[in-house]
Amino acid sequence: MFNFTLMKPDTHSTESPTSTAVLIGVINKRQNEALAFEYLDELAFLAETYGVETKKTFTQKLEKPDKATFIGKGKLKDVKTFILENKIPVVIFDDELSPSQQRNLEKELGAKILDRTTLILEIFSQRAQTAHAKTQVQLAQYQYLLPRLTGMWTHLERQRGGTGTRGGAGEKEIETDRRIARDKIAQLKEDLKIIDKQMATQRKNRGEFVRVALVGYTNAGKSTIMNMISKSEVFAENKLFATVDTTVRKVTIDNLFFLLTDTVGFIRKLPTQLVESFKSTLDEVREADILLHVVDISHPNFEDHINVVRQTLIDIGAGDKETILVFNKIDAFKYIKKDEDDLTPVTKENLSLEELQKTWMTNLDQTCVYISAKNKENIADFKKLVYDTVKKVHVIRFPYNNLFY
């Protein structure tokens, strides 16, 4: 019938990409040229994570997407010429395509058409290891697939032509697939209800511990911090969504115990299907006492990443949590020094790390710390801050244990 096998890249592979692609983004009132290229850079990183090498990026200024093909006819012709000359099998759009746009583009370009949502769903499918995560991803995939079933079958036109009627076996096949998809969605939701109850019981049984959750933009270094502070072996890699499974570890700093949870990373334009499907995973964030918001300070747009995470936390009902901002990867921070006679404005790109620290520590209403989890820089300060914050919660919740401090 149908499946989600778009390509067959190696899961967690560090080898060369298994396919090539071109990327397409748009420039409009909501997304200027600089932002469009930033999104495309991120899309290229997503493609690399999935196992696809980017050969070229295309952009077009559009007030609104073309209803049939998303991009205009002239740009579509340019894309077609390039992919035919270079034998490119995959075209990836940075924005979500409608089912009709996807079908029209595949017919016109003769290539596999992906959008950002499909790509993220496929990466999650690759990376999910536990039954829980796999069920969540599968539900998101079926929810995304259901409205796209109409017209998926390339043999329909032949069937209609052969019978001389509107409808026939092909349309019955589509209806069968719709029913299968709806039944599968219903079953997966029931499966998740059972898993969610089990997860809720597990969380309830952890009641004697203060709970801390790692949150942040994808690839900020959450899993590396988890490994460093808990001495565990959570999979960590320089890839987007290196881990999508929730991991909980018991951590001890000096004489203080607490539970540390590593959660899935956030990203701009995160598919709504994933947010819905990962409800129980996000419950780990909602029910945490303290959040460690990990930020990749070496990324040129780390401020935007902070805002994305903060908004996502608000959206899931965790925006008011006690939060420590952990600026990670100070070892990779790049400082572009200005000349003395340079009159260009001071920005985060030409501030030294020390100046940037002072700026953020002055302007923030949150506690923050600067570390390199990879090189173990400033880890003592980080652990002291976590210890003090956890202790504050612990003293209030378990006053009978105060004699141990």
NUMINU-658877 format. One line per 5 residues: for each residue x, y, z of C-alpha. Coordinates in steps of 0.25 Angstrom, whole numbers. Example, Ala and Ser with C-alpha at 12.3 -4.5 7.8 and 13.67 -1.06 7.14 Angstrom:
49/-18/31 ~ 55/-4/29
//
This chain:
0/0/0 ~ 8/12/5 ~ 20/15/13 ~ 30/26/18 ~ 42/20/11
47/32/4 ~ 61/28/3 ~ 70/19/10 ~ 81/26/17 ~ 89/20/28
84/23/42 ~ 94/30/51 ~ 104/28/40 ~ 117/37/39 ~ 120/33/25
117/41/12 ~ 103/45/9 ~ 96/35/1 ~ 88/44/-8 ~ 88/59/-14
78/70/-13 ~ 75/84/-17 ~ 69/93/-6 ~ 58/104/-9 ~ 54/115/0
46/128/-2 ~ 48/142/2 ~ 36/150/6 ~ 31/160/16 ~ 32/150/28
45/145/23 ~ 56/155/18 ~ 68/150/9 ~ 77/148/21 ~ 67/140/29
63/132/17 ~ 78/128/15 ~ 79/125/30 ~ 67/115/29 ~ 74/109/17
87/107/24 ~ 79/100/35 ~ 71/92/24 ~ 85/87/18 ~ 89/83/32
76/75/34 ~ 78/69/20 ~ 93/65/24 ~ 87/59/37 ~ 78/51/28
89/46/19 ~ 87/56/7 ~ 97/65/1 ~ 93/79/-3 ~ 98/82/-17
91/96/-19 ~ 81/105/-13 ~ 70/113/-20 ~ 62/125/-14 ~ 51/133/-20
44/146/-16 ~ 29/143/-14 ~ 18/151/-8 ~ 11/138/-7 ~ 14/123/-12
8/119/-25 ~ -4/110/-22 ~ 0/99/-32 ~ 16/98/-31 ~ 19/108/-19
30/115/-27 ~ 28/122/-40 ~ 29/116/-54 ~ 42/123/-57 ~ 49/118/-45
43/104/-47 ~ 49/104/-60 ~ 63/108/-54 ~ 62/97/-44 ~ 58/86/-54
69/90/-63 ~ 79/88/-52 ~ 74/75/-46 ~ 73/69/-60 ~ 88/73/-64
93/69/-50 ~ 84/57/-48 ~ 79/61/-35 ~ 68/52/-29 ~ 63/60/-18
57/74/-17 ~ 55/80/-3 ~ 46/92/1 ~ 48/100/13 ~ 33/102/15
22/92/16 ~ 16/88/3 ~ 1/85/0 ~ -2/71/-5 ~ -6/77/-19
7/85/-19 ~ 16/73/-16 ~ 9/64/-27 ~ 10/75/-37 ~ 25/77/-34
28/62/-34 ~ 21/61/-48 ~ 28/74/-53 ~ 42/71/-48 ~ 43/56/-48
49/56/-35 ~ 46/53/-21 ~ 40/65/-14 ~ 41/67/1 ~ 38/79/10
44/83/23 ~ 33/75/31 ~ 35/62/23 ~ 50/63/25 ~ 49/65/40
39/54/42 ~ 48/45/34 ~ 60/49/43 ~ 52/46/55 ~ 48/32/49
63/29/47 ~ 67/34/61 ~ 56/28/70 ~ 61/16/78 ~ 51/12/88
37/7/86 ~ 31/20/92 ~ 39/29/82 ~ 36/20/70 ~ 21/20/73
21/35/75 ~ 28/37/61 ~ 19/27/54 ~ 7/35/59 ~ 12/48/54
16/42/40 ~ 2/36/38 ~ -5/49/43 ~ 4/56/32 ~ 1/46/22
-14/45/23 ~ -18/57/15 ~ -8/54/5 ~ -13/41/0 ~ -22/46/-11
-15/45/-24 ~ -3/37/-19 ~ -5/26/-28 ~ 2/29/-42 ~ -6/17/-48
-20/24/-46 ~ -20/31/-59 ~ -17/18/-66 ~ -29/12/-59 ~ -38/23/-61
-35/23/-76 ~ -36/8/-77 ~ -50/7/-71 ~ -56/20/-77 ~ -62/24/-64
-59/34/-53 ~ -54/26/-41 ~ -52/11/-41 ~ -42/2/-35 ~ -32/13/-33
-41/22/-25 ~ -45/10/-16 ~ -31/7/-14 ~ -29/22/-8 ~ -41/20/1
-35/7/6 ~ -22/14/9 ~ -30/25/16 ~ -37/15/24 ~ -24/8/28
-18/21/31 ~ -29/25/40 ~ -29/12/47 ~ -14/12/49 ~ -15/26/55
-26/22/65 ~ -18/9/69 ~ -5/18/71 ~ -13/28/79 ~ -18/16/88
-4/10/89 ~ 1/24/93 ~ -10/25/104 ~ -5/12/110 ~ 10/17/109
6/31/114 ~ 0/24/127 ~ 12/16/129 ~ 21/29/127 ~ 12/37/137
13/25/147 ~ 28/26/146 ~ 29/41/148 ~ 20/40/160 ~ 29/29/166
40/39/165 ~ 33/48/175 ~ 45/48/185 ~ 54/54/175 ~ 56/68/170
54/68/155 ~ 63/75/145 ~ 61/75/130 ~ 71/79/119 ~ 64/87/108
69/95/96 ~ 70/97/82 ~ 75/84/74 ~ 90/82/74 ~ 92/91/86
100/80/93 ~ 89/75/103 ~ 93/60/102 ~ 108/64/104 ~ 104/71/117
96/59/121 ~ 108/50/119 ~ 117/59/126 ~ 109/62/138 ~ 103/48/140
114/40/135 ~ 105/32/125 ~ 106/29/111 ~ 95/36/104 ~ 97/37/88
103/50/85 ~ 107/55/71 ~ 109/68/63 ~ 96/66/56 ~ 82/72/57
73/63/66 ~ 84/53/69 ~ 75/48/80 ~ 60/48/80 ~ 58/38/92
56/43/106 ~ 67/39/116 ~ 66/40/131 ~ 78/39/140 ~ 80/40/155
91/50/157 ~ 99/53/170 ~ 106/66/172 ~ 113/66/185 ~ 103/60/195
91/64/187 ~ 83/55/178 ~ 73/59/167 ~ 68/54/154 ~ 73/59/141
65/57/128 ~ 70/59/114 ~ 59/63/104 ~ 57/65/89 ~ 63/78/83
54/89/78 ~ 55/95/64 ~ 48/106/56 ~ 36/101/48 ~ 35/89/57
24/80/51 ~ 11/82/59 ~ 9/67/57 ~ 22/64/65 ~ 18/74/76
5/67/78 ~ 11/53/77 ~ 22/56/87 ~ 12/60/98 ~ 17/50/108
32/54/105 ~ 28/68/107 ~ 22/65/120 ~ 36/62/125 ~ 38/77/123
25/82/128 ~ 26/74/141 ~ 41/78/143 ~ 45/86/155 ~ 56/93/148
60/95/134 ~ 74/95/128 ~ 73/103/115 ~ 85/100/107 ~ 90/110/97
100/108/86 ~ 107/122/88 ~ 116/119/76 ~ 104/119/67 ~ 103/133/60
88/133/63 ~ 88/128/77 ~ 78/139/81 ~ 68/134/71 ~ 70/120/76
67/125/91 ~ 54/132/86 ~ 50/119/79 ~ 52/111/91 ~ 45/121/100
33/122/91 ~ 32/107/90 ~ 33/105/105 ~ 21/116/107 ~ 13/108/96
14/95/104 ~ 11/102/117 ~ 25/102/123 ~ 29/116/121 ~ 29/120/136
39/109/141 ~ 51/112/149 ~ 62/113/138 ~ 77/114/137 ~ 83/118/123
95/109/120 ~ 103/116/109 ~ 110/104/104 ~ 122/103/93 ~ 130/115/98
142/107/92 ~ 136/109/78 ~ 132/124/80 ~ 138/133/69 ~ 142/147/73
143/157/61 ~ 151/169/67 ~ 147/183/62 ~ 158/193/58 ~ 159/205/67
154/214/56 ~ 143/205/52 ~ 130/212/54 ~ 121/200/51 ~ 111/197/62
115/188/73 ~ 109/174/71 ~ 110/160/78 ~ 119/157/66 ~ 130/167/70
129/166/85 ~ 139/157/92 ~ 133/146/101 ~ 136/153/113 ~ 128/166/108
117/157/103 ~ 116/150/117 ~ 115/164/124 ~ 104/168/114 ~ 96/156/115
98/155/130 ~ 93/170/132 ~ 81/169/123 ~ 76/155/127 ~ 66/153/137
71/138/138 ~ 83/132/144 ~ 93/128/134 ~ 107/121/133 ~ 117/119/121
123/106/119 ~ 129/96/109 ~ 123/82/112 ~ 133/76/101 ~ 145/82/107
140/82/122 ~ 142/97/123 ~ 136/104/135 ~ 129/91/139 ~ 131/94/154
124/107/153 ~ 112/100/145 ~ 111/89/156 ~ 111/99/167 ~ 100/107/161
92/94/158 ~ 95/89/172 ~ 90/103/179 ~ 77/103/170 ~ 74/89/173
76/90/188 ~ 67/102/188 ~ 56/94/183 ~ 60/82/191 ~ 60/90/204
46/95/202 ~ 40/81/198 ~ 47/72/208 ~ 50/81/220 ~ 53/68/228
65/66/220 ~ 72/79/223 ~ 81/73/234 ~ 89/67/222 ~ 93/81/217
//
